[in-house]
Amino acid sequence: MNMTNQAYGELVNEFSRESPKVKDSVLAFAVGGGICVIGQILTSLYTGWGVAERDAATWTTITLIFLSALFTGLKLYDKLAKYAGAGTLVPVTGFANSIVSPAMDFKSEGYITGMAAKMFQIAGPVLVFGIGTSVIYGIILVLFGAA
């Protein structure tokens, strides 16, 4: 089927519907803010238990990653994402979801060749870039005596 870019654009516009931008923005803000509020509640809870503030922040991050991975595995995170859109992309929970989702899609192929092999399909390049950049940054700090 040969189609010009203009004809394709007209076809897309014919079948597309306008997105409710204000509603979507409010939902994304509310859900993303709600995830952040849960994080703050967890931090306050951990510090209330006598955990140092810096350690409480680490525990909160670990808890949010665990919950995000658990909810992704139970297929609840996808339902929330359909409702909240970009609000579920809060960095820690969205990143955990992006690691677990591909793994769950390939669960039928086995734990090693399916889940483990596909787990870092999306997140892998981000991890490689982040780790590589931090190593280069560390070397620069050591060379210039700042570390």
C-alpha positions as CSV (number, residue, x, y, z in Angstrom):
1,M,0.0,0.0,0.0
2,N,1.6,3.2,-1.1
3,M,0.5,6.3,0.9
4,T,1.9,9.7,1.1
5,N,2.8,11.3,4.4
6,Q,-0.1,13.8,3.9
7,A,-2.6,11.1,3.2
8,Y,-1.4,9.1,6.2
9,G,-1.7,12.2,8.4
10,E,-5.3,12.8,7.2
11,L,-6.1,9.1,7.9
12,V,-4.7,9.4,11.5
13,N,-6.6,12.6,12.1
14,E,-9.8,11.0,10.9
15,F,-9.6,8.1,13.4
16,S,-8.0,10.0,16.3
17,R,-10.0,11.5,19.1
18,E,-9.0,14.5,21.0
19,S,-7.4,13.8,24.4
20,P,-9.0,15.3,27.5
21,K,-5.8,17.2,28.4
22,V,-7.1,19.0,31.5
23,K,-8.6,15.8,33.0
24,D,-5.5,13.8,32.2
25,S,-3.2,16.4,33.7
26,V,-5.2,16.6,36.9
27,L,-5.3,12.8,37.2
28,A,-1.5,12.5,36.6
29,F,-0.8,15.3,39.1
30,A,-3.1,13.7,41.8
31,V,-1.8,10.1,41.4
32,G,1.9,11.2,41.1
33,G,1.4,13.5,44.1
34,G,-0.3,10.6,45.9
35,I,2.7,8.3,45.3
36,C,5.0,11.1,46.6
37,V,2.8,11.5,49.7
38,I,3.0,7.8,50.3
39,G,6.8,8.1,50.1
40,Q,6.8,11.0,52.6
41,I,4.5,9.0,55.0
42,L,6.9,6.0,54.8
43,T,9.9,8.3,55.5
44,S,8.1,9.8,58.5
45,L,7.1,6.4,59.7
46,Y,10.7,5.1,59.5
47,T,12.1,8.1,61.3
48,G,9.4,7.7,63.9
49,W,10.7,4.2,64.5
50,G,14.2,5.8,65.3
51,V,15.8,5.3,61.9
52,A,18.2,8.0,60.9
53,E,16.8,10.4,58.3
54,R,19.2,9.4,55.6
55,D,18.6,5.7,56.2
56,A,14.9,6.3,56.3
57,A,15.1,7.8,52.8
58,T,16.9,4.7,51.6
59,W,14.3,2.4,53.3
60,T,11.5,4.5,51.6
61,T,13.1,4.1,48.2
62,I,13.5,0.3,48.7
63,T,9.8,0.0,49.9
64,L,8.5,2.0,46.9
65,I,10.5,-0.1,44.5
66,F,9.3,-3.3,46.1
67,L,5.6,-2.2,46.1
68,S,5.9,-1.0,42.5
69,A,7.4,-4.4,41.4
70,L,4.8,-6.3,43.4
71,F,1.9,-4.3,42.0
72,T,3.3,-4.8,38.5
73,G,3.5,-8.5,39.0
74,L,-0.1,-8.5,40.3
75,K,-1.1,-6.5,37.2
76,L,-2.4,-3.7,39.4
77,Y,0.2,-1.1,38.3
78,D,-1.0,-1.3,34.7
79,K,-4.6,-0.6,35.8
80,L,-3.4,2.4,37.8
81,A,-1.3,3.6,34.8
82,K,-4.3,3.4,32.5
83,Y,-6.2,5.6,34.9
84,A,-3.5,8.0,35.9
85,G,-1.3,8.1,32.8
86,A,2.0,10.0,33.4
87,G,1.3,10.2,37.1
88,T,2.7,6.7,37.6
89,L,6.0,7.7,36.0
90,V,7.3,9.1,39.3
91,P,10.9,8.2,39.0
92,V,11.4,5.3,41.4
93,T,8.1,3.6,40.9
94,G,8.0,4.1,37.1
95,F,11.6,2.8,36.8
96,A,10.8,-0.3,38.8
97,N,7.7,-0.9,36.7
98,S,9.8,-0.5,33.5
99,I,12.1,-3.3,34.7
100,V,9.5,-5.7,35.9
101,S,7.0,-5.3,33.0
102,P,9.1,-6.9,30.2
103,A,10.1,-9.7,32.6
104,M,6.4,-10.5,33.3
105,D,5.6,-10.5,29.6
106,F,8.2,-13.3,29.0
107,K,7.4,-15.4,32.1
108,S,6.0,-18.2,29.9
109,E,9.5,-18.6,28.3
110,G,11.0,-19.6,31.7
111,Y,12.7,-17.9,34.5
112,I,16.2,-17.7,33.0
113,T,15.6,-17.4,29.2
114,G,12.4,-15.4,29.6
115,M,12.1,-13.3,32.7
116,A,15.8,-12.8,33.6
117,A,16.9,-12.2,30.0
118,K,14.2,-9.6,29.3
119,M,14.2,-7.9,32.7
120,F,16.7,-5.2,31.7
121,Q,15.5,-4.8,28.1
122,I,14.2,-1.3,28.7
123,A,16.1,-0.3,31.8
124,G,19.5,-1.8,30.7
125,P,20.7,1.2,28.6
126,V,19.7,3.6,31.4
127,L,21.6,1.6,34.0
128,V,24.7,1.3,31.7
129,F,24.7,5.1,31.1
130,G,24.2,5.9,34.7
131,I,26.8,3.5,36.0
132,G,29.3,4.5,33.3
133,T,28.8,8.2,33.9
134,S,29.2,7.8,37.7
135,V,32.5,5.9,37.1
136,I,33.8,8.7,34.8
137,Y,32.7,11.3,37.3
138,G,34.5,9.4,40.1
139,I,37.7,9.2,38.2
140,I,37.6,12.9,37.5
141,L,37.0,13.7,41.1
142,V,40.0,11.5,42.1
143,L,42.3,13.0,39.5
144,F,41.5,16.5,40.6
145,G,41.7,15.7,44.3
146,A,38.1,16.5,45.1
147,A,37.3,13.1,46.5
